[in-house]
Amino acid sequence: MVDWDLAVATAARLVRPGPEVGRDEARAVVAELRRHAKASEQHVRAFTRMGGDEVHDTPVLVVDRPGWAKANVAGFREILRPLLGKMEQRRAGKPGGAVMGALGGKVTGVELGVLLSVLSSRVLGQYETFAPATSDLPGGEDGGGRLLLVAPNIVQVERELEVDPSDFRLWVCLHEETHRTQFSAVPWLRDHLRGEIQSFLAEADVDPAQLLERVRDAAQALVGGRGEERDTEERSLVDLVQTPAQREVLGRITAVMSLLEGHADYVMDGVGPEVVGSVAEIREKFQQRRAKGASRLDLVLRKVLGLDAKLRQYRDGERFVRAVVEQVGMDGFNRVWTSPNTLPTPSEIHAPADWVARVHGTSRDGG
């Protein structure tokens, strides 16, 4: 169904070049990012009161844009394996299924490679939760997570914003280290998120023809060919190909991701004043950069790929974390990590007092 090697090759061929960096400067950037990633561990643990004195056994990888794309192809391959297996079984029983499968796999591989080539210039860092055990990149030996820092993108953004490079690199590491701490300090979180994603995929239409028809309908709706305009204004192509059952599962996934991203933003800004001298300037300039698209094409991509929803996750999640910490303190907030039942629901992300009332047994007014 997907030619994964072709996806990697396509992404590597189409990826945009990064900023001009000399060999010595590149080595210095990599070394500093590694130092900041290590230093961030204790800063994040002290602020969040998570993780204790355990030593992280997940690696930190400083990668370029093709390396990030390759890592994510491996992650996609791992998480999509059950769904693609079902689709391949159904196609195998049809006349000409093998030939069509090979052709379709190449088309899908190219499409995935194009998508990753676009995204590879946007990501500063990533905690790759589902690194496969079969990966030939470090950290994939046991299927555990790994932290990726995309050096050329970090350098490019720090130059665009005209901020202190060392401060900006540490600030980025604080955000990504928070994600590593979340998954290392909360043992059930990775399996829970994987289970939710698998539930989402299990509800997918496994008939390739039906899936293609849904994608076509979604594309037409997005450009105004079908559907109510108000219904499609805030929905991406990803949203529109979902079944009703998938939308319910995605609501829960979105709530969890909003929590994780918002928590990371809250932590990086909370730790920042102590260790990042220019954090206020960095945050202001970075927020301005997030809020605007670089071009009309950028705005279209953000819409179609659902990247606007990603930006909302940061905002909604950070507001949730901040409100809960203000009401019940950091230890009270950390009850969110007790079990899947204490994670915020989709509605509670927008109503933190409801989460406090449910988990802490207090009324909305604190009584």
KOLROKE-117471 format. One record per residue (C-alpha): residue in three letters; x, z, y. Coordinates in steps of 0.5 Angstrom, whole numbers, padded with zeros to 4 digits, always signed. Each point is the difference from the previous one (the first is absolute). Last residue first. Layout:
<pts>
ALAXZY/...
</pts>
This chain:
<pts>
GLY-0032+0095+0050/GLY+0005-0005+0002/ASP-0005-0005+0004/ARG-0001-0005-0006/SER-0001+0006-0005/THR+0005+0003-0004/GLY+0001-0001-0008/HIS+0007-0002+0001/VAL-0001-0007-0004/ARG-0007-0002+0002/ALA+0000+0003+0007/VAL+0008-0002+0002/TRP-0002-0007-0003/ASP-0007+0000+0004/ALA+0005+0002+0006/PRO+0004-0006-0001/ALA-0006-0005+0002/HIS+0003-0007+0000/ILE+0004+0001-0006/GLU-0005+0004-0003/SER-0005-0006-0001/PRO+0005-0004-0004/THR+0001+0006-0004/PRO+0006+0005+0001/LEU+0004+0002-0006/THR-0002+0007-0003/ASN-0003-0003-0006/PRO+0006-0004-0002/SER+0004+0007-0001/THR+0004+0005+0005/TRP+0003-0005+0005/VAL-0006+0001+0005/ARG+0002+0007+0000/ASN+0006-0001+0004/PHE-0005+0000+0006/GLY+0000+0007-0001/ASP+0007+0001+0000/MET+0001-0004+0006/GLY-0005+0004+0004/VAL-0007+0000-0001/GLN-0004-0003+0007/GLU+0006-0003+0003/VAL+0003-0002-0007/VAL-0007-0003-0001/ALA+0000-0004+0006/ARG+0007-0003+0000/VAL-0001-0002-0007/PHE-0007-0004+0001/ARG+0003-0003+0007/GLU+0006-0002-0004/GLY-0004-0003-0005/ASP-0005-0004+0004/ARG+0006-0003+0004/TYR+0004-0002-0005/GLN-0005-0003-0004/ARG-0003-0004+0005/LEU+0007-0004+0001/LYS-0001-0001-0008/ALA-0007-0003+0002/ASP+0003-0004+0005/LEU+0004-0003-0006/GLY-0005-0003-0004/LEU+0003-0006-0002/VAL-0005-0004+0004/LYS+0000+0004+0006/ARG+0007+0001+0001/LEU+0002-0007-0002/VAL-0005-0002+0006/LEU+0003+0004+0005/ASP+0007-0002-0002/LEU-0002-0007+0001/ARG-0003+0001+0007/SER+0007+0003+0002/ALA+0004+0007+0000/GLY-0006+0004-0002/LYS-0001+0006+0004/ALA-0001+0008-0002/ARG+0005+0001-0004/ARG+0006-0002+0005/GLN-0004+0004+0005/GLN+0000+0006-0005/PHE+0008-0001-0001/LYS+0001+0000+0007/GLU-0003+0007+0001/ARG+0003+0003-0007/ILE+0007-0002+0002/GLU+0000+0003+0007/ALA-0003+0006-0002/VAL+0005+0000-0006/SER+0006+0000+0004/GLY+0004+0006-0002/VAL-0002-0001-0007/VAL+0001+0007-0004/GLU-0004+0005+0002/PRO-0005-0004+0004/GLY-0001-0005-0006/VAL-0002+0005-0005/GLY-0007+0000+0002/ASP+0000-0007+0002/MET+0003-0002-0007/VAL-0005+0005-0003/TYR-0006-0003+0003/ASP+0001-0007-0001/ALA+0002+0002-0007/HIS-0007+0003-0001/GLY-0004-0005+0003/GLU+0003-0005-0005/LEU-0001+0004-0006/LEU-0007+0002+0002/SER-0002-0007+0002/MET+0002-0002-0007/VAL-0004+0005-0003/ALA-0006-0002+0004/THR+0001-0007-0001/ILE+0000+0001-0008/ARG-0006+0004+0001/GLY-0004-0006+0004/LEU+0004-0005-0005/VAL-0004+0003-0006/GLU-0007-0001+0004/ARG+0002-0007+0002/GLN+0002-0002-0007/ALA-0007+0002-0003/PRO-0003-0004+0005/THR+0004-0006-0002/GLN+0006-0002+0004/VAL+0002-0007+0003/LEU-0002+0002+0007/ASP+0005+0006+0001/VAL+0006-0004-0002/LEU-0002-0005+0005/SER+0000+0005+0005/ARG-0006+0003+0003/GLU-0002+0003+0007/GLU-0003-0006+0003/THR-0003-0002-0007/ASP-0007+0004+0000/ARG-0001-0001+0008/GLU+0000-0008-0001/GLU-0005+0000-0006/GLY+0002-0004-0006/ARG+0002-0007-0001/GLY+0005-0006+0004/GLY+0002+0005+0005/VAL+0008-0001-0001/LEU+0000+0007-0004/ALA-0006-0002-0004/GLN+0003-0006-0002/ALA+0006+0003-0003/ALA-0004+0005-0003/ASP-0005-0005-0004/ARG+0007-0004-0002/VAL+0003+0007-0003/ARG-0007+0001-0003/GLU+0000-0007-0003/LEU+0008+0001-0003/LEU-0002+0007-0003/GLN-0006-0003-0004/ALA+0005-0006-0002/PRO+0005+0005-0002/ASP-0005+0004-0004/VAL+0003+0007+0000/ASP-0005+0002+0006/ALA+0003+0007+0002/GLU-0003+0006-0002/ALA+0006+0002-0004/LEU+0005-0001+0006/PHE-0003+0005+0004/SER+0000+0005-0006/GLN+0007-0002-0001/ILE+0002+0002+0008/GLU-0004+0007-0001/GLY+0004+0001-0006/ARG+0007-0001+0003/LEU-0002+0004+0006/HIS-0002+0006-0005/ASP+0007-0001-0004/ARG+0004+0000+0007/LEU-0003+0006+0002/TRP+0000+0004-0006/PRO+0007+0003+0001/VAL-0001+0002+0008/ALA+0007+0002+0002/SER+0003-0007-0002/PHE-0005-0004+0003/GLN-0001+0003+0006/THR+0007+0001+0001/ARG+0002-0007-0001/HIS-0006-0002+0006/THR+0003+0005+0004/GLU+0007-0003-0001/GLU-0003-0007+0003/HIS-0002+0004+0007/LEU+0006+0004+0001/CYS+0004-0006-0002/VAL-0003-0004+0006/TRP+0002+0005+0005/LEU+0007+0000-0003/ARG+0001-0007+0001/PHE-0004+0000+0007/ASP+0005+0006+0002/SER+0006-0004-0002/PRO-0002-0006+0003/ASP-0002+0003+0007/VAL-0006-0004+0003/GLU+0000-0007+0003/LEU-0007-0001-0004/GLU+0003-0007-0002/ARG+0006+0002-0002/GLU-0003+0006-0004/VAL-0004-0005-0003/GLN+0005-0005-0002/VAL+0005+0005-0003/ILE-0006+0004-0004/ASN-0002-0007-0003/PRO+0007-0002-0002/ALA+0001+0007-0004/VAL-0007+0000-0004/LEU+0000+0007-0003/LEU-0002+0000-0007/LEU-0002+0007-0003/ARG-0001+0000-0008/GLY-0005+0002-0004/GLY+0000+0001-0008/GLY-0001-0005-0005/ASP+0006+0003-0004/GLU+0005-0005+0001/GLY-0003-0003+0006/GLY+0004+0005+0005/PRO+0006-0006+0001/LEU-0003-0007+0000/ASP+0000-0003-0007/SER-0007+0002+0000/THR-0003+0001-0008/ALA-0002+0007+0002/PRO-0004-0003+0005/ALA+0000+0003+0008/PHE-0007+0003+0001/THR+0001+0004+0006/GLU+0004-0004+0004/TYR+0001+0005+0006/GLN+0001-0006+0006/GLY+0004-0001+0006/LEU+0000-0004+0006/VAL-0005-0005-0002/ARG-0001-0006+0004/SER+0005-0006-0002/SER-0002+0001-0007/LEU-0007-0001+0001/VAL+0000-0007+0002/SER+0005-0002-0006/LEU-0005+0004-0005/LEU-0006-0004+0002/VAL+0004-0006-0001/GLY+0003+0002-0007/LEU-0007+0002-0002/GLU-0003-0007+0001/VAL+0006-0003-0003/GLY-0001+0004-0007/THR-0007-0001+0001/VAL+0001-0008+0000/LYS+0005+0001-0006/GLY-0005+0005-0004/GLY-0005-0005+0001/LEU+0004-0006-0003/ALA+0002+0004-0006/GLY-0007+0003-0001/MET-0003-0007+0000/VAL+0004-0003-0005/ALA-0001+0007-0004/GLY-0008-0001+0001/GLY+0000-0007-0002/PRO-0007+0001-0004/LYS-0002+0008+0001/GLY+0002+0006-0004/ALA+0007+0001+0003/ARG-0004+0001+0007/ARG-0004+0006-0002/GLN+0007+0003-0003/GLU+0004-0002+0006/MET-0006+0004+0005/LYS+0001+0006-0004/GLY+0007+0000+0000/LEU+0000-0001+0008/LEU-0004+0006+0001/PRO+0004+0005-0005/ARG+0007-0003+0003/LEU-0002+0001+0008/ILE+0003+0006+0001/GLU+0007-0002-0003/ARG+0000-0007+0002/PHE-0001+0002+0007/GLY+0005+0005+0000/ALA+0005-0005-0002/VAL-0002-0004+0005/ASN+0001+0005+0005/ALA+0007+0001-0002/LYS+0002-0007+0001/ALA-0004+0000+0007/TRP+0004+0006+0002/GLY+0007-0003-0003/PRO-0002-0007+0004/ARG-0001+0004+0006/ASP+0007+0004+0000/VAL+0000+0007-0004/VAL+0003+0007+0001/LEU-0002+0003-0006/VAL-0002+0008-0001/PRO+0000+0002-0007/THR-0005+0005-0003/ASP+0003+0006-0003/HIS-0002+0004+0006/VAL+0003+0007-0001/GLU-0005+0006+0000/ASP+0001+0006+0005/GLY-0007+0000+0002/GLY-0004-0006+0000/MET-0005+0001+0005/ARG+0000+0005+0006/THR-0002-0006+0005/PHE+0005+0001+0005/ALA+0006+0003-0004/ARG-0001-0005-0005/VAL+0000-0006+0005/HIS+0007+0003+0003/GLN+0003+0001-0007/GLU-0001-0007-0002/SER+0001-0003+0006/ALA+0007+0001+0000/LYS+0001-0004-0006/ALA-0004-0006+0003/HIS+0004+0001+0006/ARG+0007-0001-0004/ARG-0003-0006-0004/LEU-0002-0003+0007/GLU+0007+0001+0003/ALA+0004-0003-0006/VAL-0005-0006+0000/VAL+0001-0001+0008/ALA+0007+0001+0000/ARG+0001-0005-0006/ALA-0004-0005+0004/GLU+0004+0001+0006/ASP+0007-0001-0003/ARG-0003-0007-0003/GLY-0003-0002+0006/VAL-0008+0000+0002/GLU-0004-0006+0003/PRO-0007+0002-0001/GLY-0004-0002-0006/PRO-0001-0007-0003/ARG-0007-0001-0002/VAL-0002+0000-0007/LEU-0002-0007-0003/ARG+0005-0001-0005/ALA+0000+0007-0003/ALA-0007+0001+0000/THR-0001-0007-0004/ALA+0006+0002-0005/VAL-0004+0007-0001/ALA-0007-0003-0001/LEU+0004-0005-0004/ASP+0002+0005-0005/TRP-0007+0003+0000/ASP-0003-0006-0002/VAL-0007+0003+0000/MET-0006-0001-0005/
</pts>
